[in-house]
Amino acid sequence: MMRHGGTGGDVEQHRARLVSLDAFRGVAIAGMILVNQEIGDEAYPAVRHATWNGWTLADLVFPFFLFAVGVAITLSITKRRSQGVGDLALFLQILKRSVLLIAIGLAMHGFPFTGEHLAGMRWPGTLQRIGICYGIAAVIYLKGSLRAQIAWLAGLLGAYWLLMQLVPVPGVGAGVYEPGRNFAAYVDSLFLSGHMWPWHPSWDPDGIMSMLPAVGTTLFGILAGRLLQQSIAQEEKTIWMFVSGYFLMLIGVILDMWLPINKSIWTSSYAIFTAGFALVVFSTFYWIVDVRGHRRGTGFLSIYGVNAIVAFVGSGILKRGMEMIRWTTSDGSGTDLEQYIFSLCSRVFADARMANLVYSLAFAAAMYGVVWVLWKKNVIIRV
C-alpha cells in the first residue's frame, strides 16, 4: 500500500503516471464492474457480452484494462530503473505482484472456503488472467528490445490462430470455432475439467489457450507506453496512437471474415480489434486530459482508476456477500439480499432492462464510494 500526504486532489501530483491513463483505467474498471452485475436474462445489449461471435460495449472493457496494464508497465519499470533498481529486483517485484493477483483471484473464487465449494471452484478468472498477462508482458518488456516485443506480439497472435485453425479436435476436426467444439475448449476440458465457469462447464472464457492473445493485448499497451516515452511532441504522439488505433481496428474487421471477432475464446482478430479501439479511446483521453489540460469531469474516473484492483475485488466480495445473506420470504420461497434489492428496482422500473441497468449502476456507485474514501484519505493500494 502507498500513502500520500496532502489533499485528495494532490494525489496526481505525487504520482509518475498520466492522468489520462488513470481516467482510461477508471472507465475500464467501472465498465467491468457494471457488466458483471447483470441479473436474469433481461439487459440492454450494450451491457451484455455478445452471445458468441461479434462484440458489444461490454466486450471492450476487459481488453481495455489489459491494454492499460501494458501502458502502466512501461511507465513503472522506466521509473524504477531511473531510481537505480536493477533487473533482478524488478523481476522479483513482477513475480510477486503476478502471484499475488492470481492468489487473490483464486481466493475470491474459493470464498467461503467450504470443502464442497473448494472441490468444484473455478480456477481461471479475471484477476488470474490479469496476473498472468501482467507477469509475462512485464518480463518481455524488462528483458526484450522493441523488436523482440513486436516479435512476441506477432508470435503469440499468430501461434494461437494457427493452433485454433490447424490442430484437430477429437470428434470435431480442425478450424472449428463453435462453442465447446474448438481447440481452446478442448485444452480446457483436458486440464480444467470440473473447475470452469458453471454457465458452460465444457470451456472457460478465461481458459488456458486464450491466454496467449490476451498477453498480446497487454503487449499492445506496452508498445503504446513506449511511444509515450519518446522525445517527440505530444501532438505527434496523439496522432500516431489515433491513426494506429483505427488501422488496427480495420485489420481486425478484415480478419473477421476468416477469424471471427470473439471474446469468449479471445481470438487474434478480437485482440487486434479491441487493441485498436483502446488506442483510439486512450489517445482521445490523452489529448483532452494531458495535452490540452482539460481535466474537469475526469476526476471521478481517475478516482476509480488509481485504486482499480481494490474496486474490482471489493465488487466481487460485495456481490458474494449479498448472495450469502439469505432468508425465507412470507410465501415460503427463499431469496437473498442481491435478489431483494433487484426486486426493489423492478418495482420502480417496469422495464426489466432498465431495472437491471439501474441496479448495476447503483452497485458501481457503491464501489465508487469505497474508492472515493480511499482517495480522500490519500491512500493508493497497489497489489
N, C-alpha and C positions, 0 to 999 in steps of 0.2 A: 504493500500500500504506500502511496505517496501522498504527503500532505503539504499544502502550500499555504503560506501566510497571505495577508491582505484580504481584500473583499472578494466576494464570489466573482464579480466582474473582472477581476485582475488575473484570473486563472490563466487565460490565454497568454498573457504577457510573460508568464513564467515557464511556458512550455514551448519546446522547439518543434512545434507542429503547425501545420497550416490550419487556419480557422476553417477554411473551406473543406478540409479533409474531415474535421470533426463534424461539421454540418452534414456532409455527404454520408458519413458513417451513421450519424443520427437518423437520417432518412431510412437507411438500410435496416437498422436495428428496430426502429419503430414499425417499419413495414413487416419485419419478421415476426414481431410480437402480435401485430394486428392480424395477420393471416393465420396465425396459429390458434386463434380463439374461436374459430368457426364452430358453431353448434348445429347439429342437424344437417339436412340436405339443402336448405334454402339459404342462398347467399348471392350477392351480386357477382357476376362473372369475373369482374376485375380483381376481386379479393379471394377468388378460388383458383387453385392451381389447375392448369389445363388437364383434362382427363387423361390424355396421353400425348400425342404429337401437338405441336403448336405452343403458344405461350400466352400468358396473361400478365398483368402487372404483378401479381403475386409471384410469378416465376422469375422476376428480376431481382427480388430483394436479397436472396442468399448469395448469388454471384456478385452482386454489388458489394456485399460485405466482404467477401473474399478478395475482391479487387482492392478494397480499402485496406485490407490486411497487407496486401502486397506493397502498396504505396508506403504504408507506415513502416514496413520492414526496412526499406531503403533509408528513410529518414532516421530511424532509430539506430541502425548499425553505423551509419555515417557519423552520427553524433557521438556514439560511444567510441568509435575509432579516433575521432578528433580529441577525445579525452585521454587517449593513450591506452585504451583497453585492447588487449591482444586477442587474436583469433580464437585461441583455446578458451579463454574466459567467455567470449561471445558465444562460442559453440555450446558451452555448458549452460549458459543462460537460455539459449534457444531450446536446448533439450529439456531443461527444467520447465519452461513455460509450455512447451508442447505436451509433455507428460501431464502437467497439472490440468490443462484444458481437457485432455482425454479423460483424466480421472474424475473431474467434476461432471463431465457428461455422463460417464458410467454411473456415478453416484446418484445423479438425477433420475436415471432410468431405474436404478436399484431401489430407490426410496419407495416404501417404508422398510425395506430390508428384511422382509419375512422370507422364510425358506421357500415357500411356494412361488412368491413373486420373483425371487432371485433365480430360481431354476429356469424360468422362461423369460427372463428380462431381455429386452432388446440390447444388442451390443453396439451396432452403429448408431449414429445420431449427429445432430447439428454441431455440437461442441466437439465431438470426436473428429468430425471432418475438418473443422476449423483448426484444431490442434495439429492434425497430421499435415494439412496443407501448409500451415504456418511453418512447421518444423522443416519439412522438405524444401519449401521455397526459400526459406531463410538461409539454409545451408547452401543451396545453389547460388544464392546471391553472395554469401560470405566467401565462397571459395572459387566461384566462376567468373570469368570475364563476360563482357556484354555478348560476345559471340557465343560463348558457352551457354549463357542463359537463353538466348534465342534458339540455340540448338536443342536444349532441353524442352523448351516450349513446343517447338515443332515436332520433336520426337515423341513427346507424351501424347499430343493430339493425334499424330499420325499412327502411332502404335495402337492406340485404343481403337481407332477407326478400322485398322487392318484386322485386329483381333475380332471385333464385332462382325466384320464383313466376311472373313475367311475361315475362322475356326468353326467347324461343325459342332452343333449341339446334338447330343444323342436323341434320336427320335424326332428331331426337328430339322436339322440341316444348318447350313451356314447362311449368314446375311439376313437373318430374320430379326425384326425389331418389334415384335408383338409383346404385349405384357406377359412376363413369366416364361417367354419362349425365345429368349435371346442369350447370347454368350454371357453377358453380365449377370443375368438371373441364374444361369447355370452355375457359375462360380459361387454366387451367394448360396445356392442350395447345397453346395458341397461343403462349405466352411461355416455357414451361419444358420444352418437348419435349426429351427426352434427358437431362434434369437433375432428374428427380423420384425419389421413393422407389422403389427397384428392385423391391419386393414387388408393387407395382401401378403400373407406369410410365405409365399413362394419366391419373393425377391424383396430387396430393400432399396429405397431411393437414395440412401446414403451408403450403398454397398461397397464392395471391395474394388471392383474393376473401374467403376465410375470415379474412383479417387484420382485416377490418372489425369483426366481432363479437368477435374476440379483444382488440382495443383497447377495446371495450365492457366486457369482463371486467375490464380494468385500471382503467377509469373507475369501475366499481362499488367497487373498492378505494379509489379516491380519495375517493368520497363517504363511505365508512366512515371514512377518515382525517380528513376534515373534521369528522365527528361527534365523533370522539375529541378534537378540539381545542376543542370547545365548552365554555363555562363552565357546565356542568351536572354534577350528581353522577355519579360513576362507575356507581352502580347504575342510574341512568336511562339512561346510555349503553348499558349492557349490555342492558337491556330493549328499547331501540329497535333495536339490532342483531339481537337474537334474534328478536323479532317480525317485523322486516322480512325477515329471512332466511327464515323459514317462509312469509311472504307471497309472496316471490319464487319459492320452490320450488313453491308452489301454482300460481302463474301459469305457471311452466314446464311443469308437469304438464298443466294445462288446454290450453296451446298445443300440446302434444304431439299432440293429437287432429287438428290441422291441419298442424302443422310438427313433424316428428319430432325428438326429442332425439337428437342425433347428433354425436359428437366429430369424426369423420373430416372432416366439412365444417363443423364448429363452428357449427351452426345457431343462430339467435337464441334459440330455446327452450332450447337447451343452455347458451348463455351466461347466460341468466336463471336457469335451474335451478341451475347449478353456482355462480353468484354467491350465490344464496340459501343453498346448502349451506355455502359458505365462510363466510358471515356467521354462521350458526348455530354452526359449529365454532370460528371465531375468537372469537366473543362468549363461548363457553364457556371457552376458554383465558384470555381477558381477565378474566373473572370469577374464575376459580380462581387465576390466577397474579398478576395485577396488582391486583385489587380485594381479594381475600381473602388474598393473600400466601403462598399455598401453592405454593412453588417446588420442593419436594422431588420428585424424579423427572422434572423437566422439564429438568434441566441438560444431559443428553445431546442433547436435541432442540435446545437453544439453541446447543450447540457445532456441530451441523450447520448451524444457521440463520445464524450470524454469518459463516461462510465458504461460503455456499451455492454460489456460482458456481465456487469452487475445487473443491468436492466433485463438482459435475456435470462440469466439464471434465476433472478427474482421472479420473473413472469412464470417460469416453469414450476418453481416452488409454490407460488401462489395458486396456480391452476391445480396442481396436485393436492394442495391443502384443501381447496374448496370442494374437490371431488371426494375427499375423505370425510368431510363433515356431512353426515347423512342422518336422516330421521324418517319416521313413518308419518305420512300425512293423514288427514282425517278420513279419507276414503280407503285407508288401508294400504295404499301403494307407497313405495319408497321414493325419496328424492334426495338430492344433495344441494349444497349451497350454490354451486355453479348453475344447476338447472333452475333453482328457485329464483336467482337474480335474473336469469334469462327470461323466466316466465313473467317477471315484472315488466321487462322491456316489451314482451309480447302483448301484454295487456294495454300498454300505451300506444304501441305501433301495430296496427292490424297486419301490415305487410311484413311477412316473416323475414324477408331480406333486409328490410330497414331495421327490424328488431335485432337481427344478427349484427348488422353494422354498428348500431348504437352500443350494443353490449361490448363489441370488440374495441370500439373507441373508448368506452369507459374503462375497460381493462387496461388499455395502453396508457390512458391518463393516470390511472392509479400507479403504474410503474414509473411514469414521469414524475409523480410526486416524490417517489423514493430517491431518484437520481437528483432531483432538484434540491432536496435536503442535503445530500452529499455535496452538491455544488456550492450551496450557501455556506457550508462548513469548510469549503476548500479542500475536500477530500477526493482524491482520484485513486480508485482501486484498479490496479492493473494486474492481471494474472501473470 
